[in-house]
Amino acid sequence: MKKLAQILLIVGGLNWGLHAFDINLVNMIFGFNASIERIVYILVGVSAIICMKDCGGSCSTEEDK
């Protein structure tokens, strides 16, 4: 679940970065179906919440030390 959340955050981050160049990656892929596009955005937001919860005040892990 954590790995999927991280992947969705990467997709969301790339999408926001591409917005600077007027490119919406999610819309390009799922633009034919607004419901699926909305679900992707919701999943990216939920992923951010999951990853924030995992940080627990400190985003470093035992592997980082």
N, C-alpha and C positions, 0 to 999 in steps of 0.2 A: 504494500500500500504506500509506504514511504517513497519507494522508487518511482511509482507511477505519479505521485504528487510532485516529485522533483522534475520528472520529464514534462509534466504539464506546466510547471513554472517556467521551464526553459522555453517551451512553446509560447507561453504568454509573454515572456520577456522579449523573445525574438519578434513577436508580433508588434509589441509596443515600439521596439527599435525601428522596425520597418515603417511604422506610421510616420516617422520623420520624413520618409521619402514617398508619402502618400500611397503606401502599399499595405493592404490589410490581408495578411496571409490566411487568417481564419475565414474571412469572407470569400477569398479566392477559392478556397477548398470547399467550403460548405455554403456559399452564397445562394445556391439553388434552393436551400431549405433553411429558412430563418429560425425554425425551432431547433434544429441541430446546432446551428451557429450559437444560439443562446445557451444551449446546454454546454457547449465547449467553454464559453465564457464563465458559466457558473462553476464548472469543474475546475477551471484555473483558479477562480476565487477560493473555492473550498480547499484546493491544494495549498494555497498561500496560508490559509488558516492552520492546516495540518502542519506545515513546515514551521510556522511561527510557534505553535504549541510544542513542537519537538525541540525548538531552541531553548525553551525554559529559562529565559533571561540571559543565557549565554549561548552563543551559536558555536562555540568551540566544542569539539568532541574529544574523546580519549585518543582518537587517532591523530588529532591535531597537536597533541602535547608531546 
